[in-house]
């Protein structure tokens, strides 16, 4: 039992940290709102909405009633809210464990960075897949459809490694797995895309030396017609009845006869 004359003093001692914690919490909420709005304006001015337009991540965000820019802005606000709540609890002395608070102060910023890295990783992976698909849209090889997916998941894997390293996870085994994955992609990709690579090499030779051109009547193997287009990978010829898209490697395999 406290002496009667010391009771008001004890109330004052208990009240001061709580009041400071409440003020700190209110300031943190206001600062979080301000930071979120400013970041949203900065991201919009930087052209982020146009950059993420059409990506699966953006479509998912819109289906949830938000957007990529709004999500990133809210994330920064939530980070400020979380820091202010933890600071208020620490100031109010509700949980007095110095070693715990030191660990929290070191872990929370890293966790925030890890979450941001993963969000950016998802966006970058979706964008890389779209760009790769767009660049390879005219390539008439079935194996080429695997390349955009390989690019997407490679970007995601790298983002995951960075995020895990931020929160203190040992990523040595994952780095070894990434090395094996890259080796496998290079080796198996060389086997899967050997026709693509040989057609590209043949196309470079044809474009540089131009043994035939648009408008020439040619015969490649059992296909005969007038050349309509020659690009890096294929030669397109057509006659009165059919149109042929011939991989350039076939030109080297079967030879070409040009009608004068």
C-alpha positions in Angstrom: 0.0 0.0 0.0 1.3 3.4 -1.0 1.1 6.2 1.6 -1.8 8.4 1.1 0.3 11.6 0.6 2.3 10.0 -2.2 -0.7 8.8 -4.3 -1.1 12.0 -6.4 2.7 12.0 -7.1 2.5 8.4 -8.3 -0.5 9.2 -10.6 1.5 12.1 -12.1 4.5 9.8 -12.7 2.3 7.2 -14.5 0.4 9.8 -16.5 3.3 11.6 -18.1 4.7 8.7 -20.2 1.2 7.8 -21.3 0.5 11.4 -22.4 3.8 11.5 -24.3 2.9 8.2 -25.9 -0.5 9.5 -27.0 1.0 12.6 -28.5 3.6 10.5 -30.3 0.9 8.2 -31.7 -1.2 11.2 -33.0 1.9 12.7 -34.6 2.8 9.4 -36.2 -0.7 9.0 -37.6 -0.6 12.5 -39.1 2.9 12.0 -40.5 1.8 8.6 -42.0 -1.1 10.2 -43.8 1.2 13.0 -45.1 3.9 10.6 -46.2 1.4 8.4 -48.0 -0.1 11.3 -50.0 3.3 12.8 -50.9 4.6 9.4 -52.1 1.5 8.8 -54.2 2.1 12.2 -55.9 5.8 11.4 -56.5 5.0 8.0 -57.9 2.3 9.4 -60.2 4.6 12.2 -61.4 7.4 9.6 -62.0 5.1 7.7 -64.5 4.7 4.6 -62.4 0.9 4.2 -63.4 1.8 4.1 -67.1 4.8 1.8 -66.5 2.7 -0.9 -64.6 -0.4 -0.6 -66.9 -1.4 -4.0 -68.2 0.7 -6.1 -65.8 -1.0 -8.9 -63.9 -0.1 -7.2 -60.6 -1.9 -4.0 -61.6 -4.9 -6.0 -62.7 -5.0 -7.8 -59.4 -4.7 -4.6 -57.5 -7.6 -3.0 -59.5 -9.7 -6.1 -58.8 -9.2 -5.4 -55.1 -10.3 -1.8 -55.5 -6.9 -0.2 -55.4 -3.8 0.3 -57.7 -0.1 -0.3 -57.6 0.6 3.3 -56.8 -2.0 3.4 -54.0 -0.6 0.2 -52.6 2.9 1.5 -52.4 1.8 4.8 -50.9 -0.3 3.0 -48.3 2.6 0.7 -47.5 4.8 3.7 -46.6 1.9 5.1 -44.4 1.5 1.7 -42.7 5.3 1.7 -42.0 5.1 5.1 -40.3 2.0 4.0 -38.4 3.7 0.8 -37.2 6.8 2.7 -36.1 4.7 5.3 -34.2 2.8 2.5 -32.4 5.9 0.7 -31.3 7.5 4.0 -30.2 4.4 4.9 -28.2 4.4 1.5 -26.5 8.1 1.9 -25.7 7.6 5.4 -24.3 4.6 4.4 -22.2 6.7 1.6 -20.6 4.0 -1.0 -21.2 6.6 -3.6 -22.0 10.0 -2.9 -20.5 12.6 -5.2 -22.3 15.5 -3.2 -23.7 16.9 -6.1 -25.7 13.5 -6.7 -27.3 13.2 -3.1 -28.4 16.7 -3.1 -29.9 15.8 -6.1 -32.0 12.6 -4.5 -33.1 14.3 -1.3 -34.1 16.7 -3.2 -36.2 14.2 -5.6 -37.7 11.2 -3.4 -38.7 13.1 -1.3 -41.3 14.5 -4.4 -42.9 11.0 -6.0 -43.0 9.7 -2.9 -44.7 12.4 -3.0 -47.3 11.8 -6.7 -47.9 8.1 -6.1 -48.5 8.8 -3.2 -50.9 11.4 -5.3 -52.8 8.9 -8.2 -53.2 6.2 -5.8 -54.6 8.7 -4.2 -57.0 9.8 -7.7 -57.9 6.3 -8.8 -58.8 5.8 -5.6 -60.9 9.2 -5.9 -62.6 8.6 -9.6 -63.3 5.2 -9.0 -64.9 6.6 -6.1 -67.0 9.6 -8.2 -68.1 7.3 -11.0 -69.2 5.1 -8.5 -71.2 8.1 -6.8 -72.9 9.7 -10.2 -73.8 6.5 -11.5 -75.2 6.0 -8.3 -77.3 9.6 -8.5 -78.7 9.2 -12.2 -79.6 5.6 -12.0 -80.9 6.6 -12.4 -84.5 8.9 -15.4 -83.9 7.2 -18.5 -85.3 8.8 -21.1 -83.0 6.9 -23.1 -80.4 9.7 -23.1 -77.9 9.9 -19.3 -77.8 6.7 -19.2 -75.6 8.8 -20.5 -72.6 11.2 -17.6 -72.7 8.9 -14.9 -71.2 8.0 -17.2 -68.3 11.7 -18.0 -67.7 12.4 -14.3 -67.6 9.5 -13.6 -65.2 10.4 -16.3 -62.7 14.1 -15.4 -62.8 13.2 -11.8 -61.8 10.9 -13.1 -59.0 13.6 -15.4 -57.7 16.2 -12.6 -57.5 13.7 -10.4 -55.7 13.0 -13.2 -53.2 16.7 -13.6 -52.5 17.1 -9.9 -51.8 14.0 -9.8 -49.6 15.0 -12.8 -47.6 18.5 -11.4 -47.1 17.0 -8.2 -45.7 15.2 -10.1 -42.9 18.3 -12.1 -42.0 17.6 -15.4 -43.7 20.6 -17.3 -44.9 20.3 -17.4 -48.7 23.5 -19.4 -49.4 21.5 -22.5 -50.4 19.2 -20.4 -52.6 22.2 -18.8 -54.3 23.5 -22.2 -55.1 20.1 -23.2 -56.4 20.1 -20.0 -58.6 23.5 -20.9 -60.0 22.2 -24.4 -60.9 19.1 -22.8 -62.4 21.0 -20.4 -64.6 23.3 -23.2 -65.7 20.3 -25.4 -66.5 18.6 -22.5 -68.4 21.7 -21.9 -70.5 22.4 -25.6 -71.2 18.8 -26.7 -71.8 18.0 -23.4 -73.5 20.8 -24.0 -75.9 19.3 -27.4 -76.8 15.7 -26.2 -76.9 16.5 -23.1 -79.0 19.1 -24.6 -81.3 16.8 -24.2 -84.2 16.1 -20.6 -83.2 19.8 -19.9 -82.9 20.7 -21.5 -86.2 17.9 -19.6 -88.0 19.1 -16.4 -86.5 22.7 -17.1 -87.6 21.5 -18.0 -91.1 19.3 -14.9 -91.2 22.3 -12.6 -90.4 24.2 -14.2 -93.3 21.3 -13.7 -95.6 20.7 -10.1 -94.6 24.3 -9.2 -95.0 25.0 -11.0 -98.3 21.5 -10.8 -99.8 21.7 -13.8 -102.2 18.0 -13.1 -103.0 15.7 -10.2 -102.3 12.0 -9.3 -102.2 10.4 -9.9 -105.6 12.7 -12.7 -106.6 11.1 -16.0 -107.6 12.9 -18.8 -105.7 12.6 -22.5 -104.8 13.5 -23.7 -101.3 13.3 -27.5 -101.1 9.8 -28.3 -102.5 8.4 -24.8 -101.8 8.4 -22.3 -104.7 7.1 -18.8 -104.8 8.0 -15.1 -104.8 9.9 -13.6 -101.9 7.7 -11.3 -99.8 9.9 -10.7 -96.7 13.3 -11.7 -95.4 14.0 -11.1 -91.7 16.4 -12.4 -89.1 14.6 -15.7 -88.5 12.3 -16.5 -91.5 11.9 -16.0 -95.2 8.3 -15.6 -96.4 7.5 -16.6 -100.0 4.1 -17.1 -101.7 2.6 -18.2 -105.0 -0.8 -18.0 -106.5 -2.1 -20.7 -104.1 0.0 -20.8 -101.0 2.1 -18.8 -98.6 5.2 -20.3 -97.0 7.1 -19.1 -93.9 10.4 -20.9 -94.2 12.9 -20.8 -91.2 16.2 -19.4 -92.5 18.1 -22.6 -91.4 16.0 -24.5 -94.0 17.5 -22.3 -96.7 21.0 -23.6 -95.7 19.8 -27.2 -95.3 17.9 -27.5 -98.6 19.7 -24.7 -100.6 17.9 -22.2 -102.8 17.2 -22.0 -106.5 16.4 -18.6 -107.9 14.5 -18.3 -111.2 15.9 -15.7 -113.5 
